[in-house]
Every structure is written in structure tokens, then in C-alpha cells.
Amino acid sequence: MSFNLPEELIGFRDVTRSFAAEKIAPYARQWDADKWLPDEVIAEMGRIGLLGVTMPEAYGGAGQGLLAMTVVVEEIARHCGGTALMIAAHSGLCSTHINLAGNQSQKETWLPKLAAGEVIGSWCLSEPDCGTDAEALTTRAEKTSAGWVLNGQKHWITNGKRAGVYVVTARTKQDRGARTISAFIVERDTPGLIIGEPEDKMGMRASDTVPVTLENCEIPEENLCGELHEGYVDALRVLDRGRVTIGSLSVGLARGCLEEAVKYAAERRSFGVPLHDHQAIQMKLADMELQIEAARLLVRQAACTHDAGRPDKKLCSMAKLFASEMASRVGWESIQIHGGAGYTKDVSVERLLRDCKLCEIGEGSSEVQRMLIARAEYRRRSA
């Protein structure tokens, strides 16, 4: 067991940290107001390798594992949750699904473009009446002589407005069950693919989230991604990794809240001394640091088990649950330390706190993670 990052990941961390401080931090507030992340920023992330960290080198990626993804996402999220979420959906969901389940032709077609940021990816699982209960999705794919016809609605689709390629899950059997759903690759300009307008969200506003409608959307037979009826099973594998990524996003947001609180506590004076000289503030800062470090270790442990070929679903849920709820707690404490200033948009912690909340909801809510953890522990003790 080693608690030190490998040398190559230290390099990834430092490059990402510098990029985030120079190219993201000064503009994150404006992107939050605009509800949009500039195309040129995404293009630059592609050029320096931040969008293909876990993609195989053969397809233009860095060939790193999930641990590398947690390092990159944490550094980006420290300054802007929306930008980090864009990466998580593009690389951690869409690209990962194609890499895990796609055939050789699909990988050769899409992974180099996704890794370079030439095309942005989106992952379409959730629907108006099924988010957590994704097995109940109603979008249908019907076989034709020419391929497939997709009909249905997808909601809460990250990167949906700007994506060039979508991985869409749809029912290919009448029955309900894990092996009744398949995944398909749908290109942006496909007739019948209708992209809605971005949601006006509480947080993560730089990341676009839209409804996607499929109306008699015809795609060729070769756009089936993975084995027939295995799309939901593949999606669960993607989600396990995605939960670790959201855990690292949560750590980054919390770290941002802590670092801003430490800075403010040194600058702001109260009763003739800096805030950090007051024991009450010291207790808050110490607890914030403790929780962040514990969450980071849990997230990286979950990532390392994946990279070692021993993925642990319970550990993924534990990492996501603890880190996401920790981030909200730390965010509120940072607001408290900032006092009245923290209740304004003049300081970044107000925005970071709003970004935190989605981490407790997306890719499996806190309630679902607790159910998964409890069921896994019951099975272990009953074995």
C-alpha cells in the first residue's frame, strides 16, 4: 500500500493544477452566470490531454487508470464544478462506455476524437420517470431491415447541448430486467435526435444539461454498442467508475471551499486579530481538512482497486457517498467562516457550495448508495 502518487500522476496533477488556476479560476464566475463553458477552453483541455486521460494510447489517450482521472477531476473541480462535470460525463461516461463495450471499429472511429476533444461525448441513461431506477427506462429500440429505430425521452443529459456523439440506452425486449436493454451510438446530426434547451440549474451551471428526445431516430445496425441486451449491464460498470469520479469531484469542490476559507481567515480581522487566531475558526478548519483527507483516501482506494483489476462496487458507493456529503458540509462551514461575504456572489465559495449539492444526487443519490452498501454488507455476512 502506497499513499504517494506515482511520478507520472504528479505530472498530470501539476499540469492540470496550473491550467485550472490560469484558465478556469478567473472566469468560472462568468461561466456560471452564462450557463456555458466556452468551446476554446474545452479545445485547450483536449490539446493538453485532460480529456483522454484514461483512454488507451492506441487511440490518442494517456493510457492511465481511474486513479489518474480522480487526480485530474479534483484539480479542475477545485475552481469550477461545472467544468469538472463536463469532463466526468465526456470521459468518465461516454468515452468509457465505448471503450468498455464498443467494437474495434467504434473505438477507432470515436475514441481518438473524444480523447482529443474534437468531439464531445454525452451519455443518455436517465428519463423523466426513471433516474435511479434506470432498469425501468421506456425508450425503445426496434429492429428494422436497415438497422434500428429509437423512440423515447432522456432527461438530465450532461453535455447534451454541445455533444457530437451520444451513447443512448434503450429497451430491446418487452420484459423488465437487467438484460432487456441495449446501448447505441447516435451521432449528433441524426434525423429524429432533438436536443432541448439547457436547464436553469442551481449549480454546475457551466455544464449544460438538457432533455434529449428521439423521434423515429434511425441508426445503422453497426451502431449497437456492446452485445444485444447487455447495455444496462455495461452501464452499471460505467456507473461504478463514474461514482469514483464524482467522489473526486466532491473532494475538489471541498478543497476549494477549504482553501478559500483559510485565505479569508488570514485576511479578515475580528476583535483585533485575524480570524484564524480564534479557536472556534481553528476547530472548523481542522474538521474540514480532516474530512477532505479522509474522503480523498477513500476515493483513491476505490480507484486503485479498479486499476488493479479488482473493482469493488461497495467501495465505489462508499467513496461517492462519503465524499459528496462531506463536500456539502465543508461548503457550509466555509460560508460560515466567510460570514456575510460568503452569502454573496463576490466570493467563489457561494458558487462552489451550489455545485456541491449535485454530487449527492447524480450517478446514484445518497439514499441509493446507502442501500447498495447495506445490501453488499448483508451478502458478505450471509455468505
N, C-alpha and C positions, 0 to 999 in steps of 0.2 A: 504494500500500500504506500503510495506516494502522494503527498499533498502539494507537490510542486508541479507547475505546468511544464510540459516538455518545451524545449528551446524553440521549436518551430511555432508553437502556440503562443509563446511570449511575443514572437514577432508579429503574429496575427493580431494579438491584443494591442500592441503598441501602434501598429498602423491604423487599426480601427479607432483607437482612442484619439489619436491625432486628428483623423478625419472627422470624427464626431465633434470634437472641440472647435475645429476650424470651419467646417462646412455645414454643421447641423445646429449647434447650440445658438449661434447668433440669430438664426432665422426660424427656430422652432415655434416661437410665439406667433409669428405671422402665418406660418403654415397651418397652425391650429385654427386661426381666425378664417383663413381662406378655405379650409376643409380640403386641402390639396397639397400633395408633395410634388415639387417641380420635377419635370422629366429629366432635366440636366443633372439633378442630384442622383437620381436612380442610375443614369448612364455612367456617372463617375463611380458609383459603387460597383457597377459591373466591371469597369475598367481596372479597378484595383483589387478585384477578386472577392468582394464581400457577398456576392450573390451566388457563388458556386463553391462555397467552402466545402460542402460535403459531397459534391458531385465528383465522379471518377475523373482522373486526369485524362483518360482517353477521350472524354467529352468536353475538355476545356476547364474542368473544375480543379480544385486543390487536392482532392482525394483525401480529405481529412474526415474525421468521425464526428459523432454527435457532440463530443466534448468541445471541439473547435466551434461548433455552432453556438453553444452556450456562451463561449467567450465573446464571440462577435456580437451576439444579440444583447448581452449585458452592457457592452460598451456603447452601443447605439441607444439603447433604452435609457441610459443614464441621462441623456439630454432630450430624447423625444420618443415616447412610447409608440406613436403612430408610425414613425419610420421603422422602428424595430418590428412592429406588427406586419408591415408590408413585406419585410424580409422573411418573417416567420411563415407567412402564407405562401409567398412565392417559392422560397427554397425548402422550407420545412414541410409543406403540404403538397403543393402541385408538383414541384420537381421531384420530391421524394417519392410520391406515388408512381410517377412514370419510371423512376429509377428502380423501384422495388418490383413493380408489376409489369411494366411495359416490355414489349418485344424489342429485338435488336433494331429493327427499322425505326420504331418510335423513339428509342433512345438516341439514335444517330440523328434523327430529324430535329428533336426538340431540346435535348439536354445541352448541346453547345450554345444554342441561342438563349436558353434560360440562364445558364451559367454566366454568360457574357452580359446579360441584361438587355440583349437585343429584343427579346420578347419577355413580357411579364406574365407570370402564371397565376391562375386562380383555381380554387378548389371548391366545388359546389356539392355540399352534402346536406346542410340544413334546409328545412322547408317551413312554410307558415305554421303548420300544425305538428311539426316534429323537429326538434333540435336535439335535445338529449336522447330522445327515443328515435334515433335515426333509422333503426330497423323498420320503423313504420312508414317510411317515406312512400309517397304516392306517385312521384314522377315515373313515367313508364317508357320503356324502350321496346318497340315492336319490330320484329324481324321482317324485312322485305327482300325481294329478289336482288335489290341493289345494295342493301345494307341495313340500316336501322333508321327508325323514325322516333324521335324523342318528343314527349309532351309532358309538361308539368311546370311547377314554380319552385325556385330556390330563393331563400332569403338569407340575409346577413352575410353576403358574399364579399369577402375581403379582396381587394384589388379588382373587383368586378368591372369597374368603370374603365380601367386602363389596360386590362389584361389582353394579351394576344392569343392565349390558349387557355382552355378550361378543362379540368377533369371533372366530369359530371357523373354522379351515381344515379342509377335508375333501376326500377324493378323490371326484371326479365322473367319472373314467374309469378303466378297469381297468388300463391301461398305466402304467408308471412314466415320469415325465418332468416337466419344468417346467410344461407346460401340460396337466396332468391333475388339477389341484387348484383348488378354488374356495373363496371366503370367504363366511361367512354371519353375519348379526347375530342373536344369540339373546338374548332378554330373560330376566331372572332367574327369573321365576315360570313359565317354560315347562315343562309336564309332561315328565318324562324327563331334565331337566337336574339332575344330582345333584352337589352340592358337598361335597367331603370336608373333613376336619379339617385345620387348619394343620400344616405340617411343623415339627418341632422342630429348627431350623437352628442352625448355628454362628454366623452373623452375619446382618445385615439382619433382625433378629428383630422389629422394629417393623412390618415389612412382612409381611402374611400371604401365604403360599404354599401352595396346596392342589392336590390332584388333582381333576379335573372329569370326570365320567362322563356320557355321552349314551346313553340307552337309549330307542330309538324316539322320539326327540325330534322332534316335528312342528313345523315352522315354515312360515309362508306363503311363497309364491313370491317375493313382493317383498322378502324378507329376504336374497336373494342380494346380496352386497356386491361390486360390480365386475362385470366381464364373466365369463361362464361359462368355467371352466378357466383363468382368469387370476389366481387367488388367490395362488398361490405366487410368481408374478412380482411382484405387488403387495407381498407380504410381504417380498421381498428389498429393494424400495425402502424399505419401512418400516425394515427392519433396518439399512440403510446409515445412515439418520438416527439410529437407536437406538444404533448404535455410537459415534457422536459424543457422544450424551447420556451414555452410560456413561463415556466418556473424561472428560467434565466432572465427573461424579460422583466419579471416581477422583481428579481434581485437588482437589476439595473435601475429600475424606477426607484426602488427603496434607497439604493446607494445615492442616487441623485438627490433625494429628499434629505438624506443624512448630510451629505457634503454641503448642501446649501444651508442647512441648519447650523452646522459647525462654523461656516463662514459668517453667517449672520450673528451668531452668538459671540463672535470675536469683535465684530464691528459695533454692535448695539450696546449702549451702556445703560445701566439701570441702578439706581441708588449709588451712583458714583463709581461703579466698577463694570467691566464687561459682563455680559450675560453669562458667559461660561464660567465666571467665578462663583456664581450662585449654585449651591448644592442641588437645588431642585432641577436646574437645567443639566447639570452633570449626570444626574440619575437618568434623565430622559435620553441623553446622548449615549450613555453607556448601554442602556437597554436596546436602543436602536442598532448600535454596532453589533451587539451580541446576536440579535435576531437575524441580521443580514448575513453574518458569517455562518451561522447555523444553516440558513436556507441555502447559501451558496454551496456548502459542503454536501448537502442532501441532493441538490440539483446535479452537481458534478459526479456524485456517486452513481446516480441513476444513468447519467450519460456514459460513464465508464463501463457500466455493466452491458450497455448496448454495444459499445465499441469492442468489448471483449467477447461478443457473441453470446452473452447470457442476459437477454432482455428480461426485465422484471416488471411486470405490469403493476404490481402493488407499489413498488418503489417509485415508479413514474407518477402514480397518483399521489403518493405521499409528498413527493417533491413539489408537484404542482399545487397541491392543497396548502401546504405549509408556506411556500414562498408567496403565493398570491395573497393569502390572508395577512401574512407578515407585511407585505408591501403597503396594504391599506393602513395597518396600524402605524407603521413608521411614517406614512404620509400625514396622517392626522397629527402625530406628535410634532412633525416638522412645522405644520401650520401653527400649532400651539406655541412653539418656540418663536416663530416669526410674529406672533401676536396679530395686531390689526393689519400689518403689512401682508401677512400670509393670506388674508381674506381678499386680497386684490390681485388683479392680473399683472401687477408690476413685478411680481416675483414668480419664478418658474415653478415653485412648489405647488401653487394652486393648480397649474396645468398637469403636473406630474401626478398629483393626487387623483385628478379626474381620470387620468389614463389608467391608474391602478385598478379601478373597480372592474373593468372588463376582464381582468385576469382571473377574477373569482367566478366568472360566468362562462367565458368562451372555452371551447375544447373540453367541455365537461365541467359543470358547475361544482362548487364546493360540496354541495349535498350529494351529487353523484360520486365524487371522489371518495367521500366517507363510506358510501355504500360499497364501492369496489374494494376499498381497503378492508372493511369488515368481512365481506364475503371471502376475500382471499385468506384472511386470517382464520376464518372458520374452517375453510377447506384444509388449511395447513394443519390445524389442531385436530381435525376429524380424520385425517389420513392415517 
